[in-house]
Amino acid sequence: MDLEKQPQKPVAPAEPAPFAPAEPAPAPGAPGDSLRASDADRDRIADILRDALAEGRLDPEEHSERIDAVYRAKTVGELEPIVRDLPAGARPRQEPGSAYAYGPEDTSDPTDNLVAVFSSTTRKGRWRVGRRTNAFSLFGNIEIDLTEALFAQRLTTINATSIFGNVEVRVPENISLRGNGTGIFGNFEVVTMEAADPQAPVVVINGYSVFGNVEARPKRGKWITDLQNRMRKHLGH
């Protein structure tokens, strides 16, 4: 006897397991902010400050304070706030070029002081230029010749004060030269120039003269050549 066929209930398809969203990744901080700052990083920030000084966005005192902070900074994250309020502060980081080699950073680099009081002081020939040099002349004469010097860093600052005296700075023709100063019954003259190579050394002359003379200009026919090899030999590599 045939059994009466009972209608079969349709089998509902198995429901897929609910999708579990992945745990949100932690918001990353600014990548690289904890990286140790390189000379190229510091030079990039120093260039922004130099441009801000030339444009009148910073006065000399602010520029000096921020430059000091640049070379005290240990990480990239400490550098960025220094130029955050300047137009170029957000520009992308530049990779360092290979045209020039400045050697390892020397955190103990002391300030070089040149003093001439009723006398004469000269610094020239093959010598290693420090980051900062103070030149003070009182009824005296100071000559600083950088045409054969070894630049161990890209930015070099010379603070020159002349009272009834004379301070002369001579540089090669293929570096950048900047100046900011005042002559009071005297002369403060810096021949500004821009090197064709963006990685060339930059020399900044700050100061003032009172009944005296502060002068910085290129020395005709003098060029920095093969700086990379010269630095390697000087550092013993």
C-alpha positions as CSV (number, residue, x, y, z in Angstrom):
1,M,0.0,0.0,0.0
2,D,1.4,3.3,-1.0
3,L,2.1,5.6,1.8
4,E,0.6,9.0,1.3
5,K,3.4,11.3,0.4
6,Q,3.7,14.1,2.8
7,P,4.8,17.4,1.4
8,Q,8.3,18.1,2.3
9,K,9.2,21.4,3.8
10,P,11.8,23.2,1.8
11,V,15.2,23.3,3.5
12,A,16.3,26.8,4.1
13,P,19.8,27.4,3.0
14,A,22.3,27.8,5.8
15,E,22.8,31.4,6.7
16,P,26.3,32.6,6.2
17,A,28.1,33.4,9.3
18,P,28.0,37.1,10.1
19,F,31.0,39.1,8.8
20,A,33.2,40.2,11.6
21,P,34.9,43.4,10.8
22,A,38.6,43.5,11.2
23,E,39.9,45.3,14.2
24,P,40.7,48.8,13.2
25,A,44.4,49.4,12.8
26,P,45.8,51.8,15.3
27,A,46.2,55.3,13.9
28,P,49.8,55.6,12.9
29,G,51.7,58.6,14.1
30,A,53.7,60.7,11.7
31,P,56.0,58.1,10.1
32,G,59.7,58.9,10.6
33,D,59.1,61.4,13.4
34,S,61.1,59.3,15.8
35,L,63.9,58.8,13.3
36,R,67.3,60.3,14.1
37,A,67.7,63.6,12.2
38,S,70.4,63.6,9.5
39,D,72.5,66.6,8.4
40,A,70.4,66.8,5.3
41,D,67.2,67.0,7.4
42,R,68.7,69.9,9.4
43,D,70.0,71.6,6.3
44,R,66.5,71.5,4.8
45,I,65.0,73.2,7.9
46,A,67.9,75.7,8.0
47,D,67.2,76.6,4.3
48,I,63.5,77.3,5.1
49,L,64.6,79.6,8.0
50,R,67.1,81.3,5.8
51,D,64.4,82.1,3.2
52,A,62.0,83.3,6.0
53,L,64.7,85.7,7.2
54,A,65.3,87.0,3.7
55,E,61.6,87.6,3.2
56,G,61.2,89.4,6.5
57,R,59.0,86.7,8.1
58,L,61.6,86.3,10.9
59,D,63.8,88.9,12.5
60,P,67.5,88.1,13.1
61,E,66.9,87.2,16.8
62,E,64.1,84.8,15.9
63,H,66.2,83.3,13.1
64,S,69.2,82.8,15.5
65,E,67.0,81.1,18.1
66,R,65.5,78.7,15.6
67,I,68.8,77.9,14.0
68,D,70.1,76.9,17.4
69,A,67.1,74.7,17.9
70,V,67.7,73.1,14.6
71,Y,71.1,71.9,15.5
72,R,70.0,70.8,19.0
73,A,67.3,68.6,17.5
74,K,67.9,64.9,17.7
75,T,64.9,63.6,15.7
76,V,62.9,64.5,12.6
77,G,59.9,65.0,14.8
78,E,61.7,67.8,16.7
79,L,62.6,69.6,13.5
80,E,59.2,70.0,11.9
81,P,57.6,72.3,14.6
82,I,60.4,74.8,14.1
83,V,59.1,75.8,10.6
84,R,55.4,74.8,11.1
85,D,54.3,78.5,11.0
86,L,56.3,79.2,7.8
87,P,54.9,78.8,4.2
88,A,57.6,76.3,3.2
89,G,57.3,74.3,6.4
90,A,55.0,71.7,4.8
91,R,57.0,71.0,1.7
92,P,58.0,67.4,1.1
93,R,61.3,66.2,2.4
94,Q,64.1,66.2,0.0
95,E,66.5,63.3,-0.5
96,P,70.1,64.4,0.1
97,G,72.1,64.7,-3.1
98,S,75.4,63.1,-3.7
99,A,77.4,66.0,-5.1
100,Y,78.8,67.0,-1.7
101,A,79.9,65.0,1.3
102,Y,80.0,66.7,4.7
103,G,81.3,64.0,6.9
104,P,79.8,62.8,10.3
105,E,78.0,65.2,12.6
106,D,80.2,66.5,15.3
107,T,77.9,67.4,18.3
108,S,80.9,68.8,20.3
109,D,81.8,71.2,17.5
110,P,82.9,74.3,19.5
111,T,82.4,77.9,18.4
112,D,85.5,79.4,16.8
113,N,86.4,82.8,18.2
114,L,88.6,85.3,16.3
115,V,89.6,88.5,18.2
116,A,91.7,91.4,17.0
117,V,92.2,94.3,19.4
118,F,94.8,96.8,18.1
119,S,96.1,93.8,16.2
120,S,95.6,91.5,13.2
121,T,94.2,88.0,13.0
122,T,94.1,85.8,9.9
123,R,92.5,82.4,9.2
124,K,93.2,80.9,5.8
125,G,94.6,77.9,4.0
126,R,93.4,74.3,4.5
127,W,91.3,74.3,7.6
128,R,88.1,72.7,8.8
129,V,85.3,75.3,9.1
130,G,83.1,75.0,12.2
131,R,79.4,75.6,12.2
132,R,79.7,78.9,13.9
133,T,82.5,81.5,14.0
134,N,82.6,84.7,16.1
135,A,84.8,87.5,14.8
136,F,85.4,90.6,16.9
137,S,87.6,93.5,15.8
138,L,88.4,96.6,17.9
139,F,90.9,98.9,16.1
140,G,92.1,95.7,14.5
141,N,91.8,93.6,11.3
142,I,90.4,90.1,10.8
143,E,90.7,88.2,7.6
144,I,88.8,84.9,7.1
145,D,89.6,83.1,3.9
146,L,87.4,80.1,3.1
147,T,88.6,79.5,-0.4
148,E,90.6,76.4,0.5
149,A,88.7,75.5,3.7
150,L,86.9,72.1,4.3
151,F,83.2,72.5,5.0
152,A,82.2,69.7,7.4
153,Q,78.6,70.9,7.3
154,R,76.4,72.6,4.8
155,L,75.5,75.7,6.8
156,T,78.2,77.9,8.3
157,T,77.4,81.1,10.3
158,I,79.9,83.9,10.9
159,N,79.0,86.5,13.4
160,A,81.1,89.6,12.7
161,T,81.5,92.7,14.9
162,S,83.7,95.6,13.9
163,I,84.3,98.7,16.0
164,F,86.8,101.0,14.4
165,G,88.2,97.9,12.8
166,N,87.8,95.6,9.8
167,V,86.5,92.1,9.2
168,E,86.9,90.6,5.7
169,V,85.5,87.3,4.6
170,R,86.5,85.7,1.3
171,V,84.6,82.7,-0.1
172,P,84.8,80.5,-3.2
173,E,82.7,81.5,-6.2
174,N,80.6,78.3,-6.2
175,I,79.0,78.4,-2.8
176,S,75.9,80.3,-1.5
177,L,76.6,83.5,0.4
178,R,74.0,85.4,2.6
179,G,74.2,88.3,4.9
180,N,72.2,90.2,7.5
181,G,73.7,93.2,9.4
182,T,74.0,96.9,9.9
183,G,76.6,99.6,9.5
184,I,76.5,102.5,12.0
185,F,78.8,105.2,10.6
186,G,80.5,102.3,9.0
187,N,80.1,99.6,6.2
188,F,78.4,96.2,6.3
189,E,78.5,94.7,2.8
190,V,77.8,91.1,1.8
191,V,77.7,90.2,-1.9
192,T,74.8,87.8,-1.9
193,M,75.0,84.9,-4.3
194,E,73.3,81.6,-5.0
195,A,75.2,78.4,-5.9
196,A,74.1,76.4,-8.9
197,D,74.3,73.2,-6.9
198,P,71.5,73.1,-4.3
199,Q,73.8,71.0,-2.0
200,A,76.7,73.4,-2.1
201,P,77.8,75.0,1.2
202,V,75.9,78.0,2.5
203,V,77.8,80.8,4.4
204,V,75.7,83.3,6.4
205,I,77.3,86.5,7.7
206,N,75.5,88.3,10.6
207,G,76.7,91.3,12.6
208,Y,77.3,95.0,12.5
209,S,80.0,97.6,12.2
210,V,80.5,100.9,14.1
211,F,82.9,103.3,12.5
212,G,84.3,100.2,10.9
213,N,83.9,97.7,8.0
214,V,82.4,94.2,7.6
215,E,82.8,92.8,4.1
216,A,82.1,89.4,2.5
217,R,82.5,88.6,-1.1
218,P,83.7,85.8,-3.4
219,K,87.4,85.6,-4.4
220,R,87.6,85.6,-8.1
221,G,88.9,82.4,-9.7
222,K,88.5,80.3,-6.4
223,W,86.3,77.3,-6.6
224,I,85.6,74.3,-4.3
225,T,86.5,71.3,-6.4
226,D,86.2,67.6,-5.6
227,L,84.9,68.3,-2.2
228,Q,83.8,64.8,-1.5
229,N,87.3,63.3,-2.0
230,R,88.9,66.1,0.0
231,M,86.5,65.4,2.9
232,R,87.2,61.7,2.8
233,K,91.0,62.3,2.9
234,H,90.6,64.8,5.7
235,L,88.5,62.4,7.8
236,G,90.9,59.5,7.1
237,H,88.5,57.4,5.0
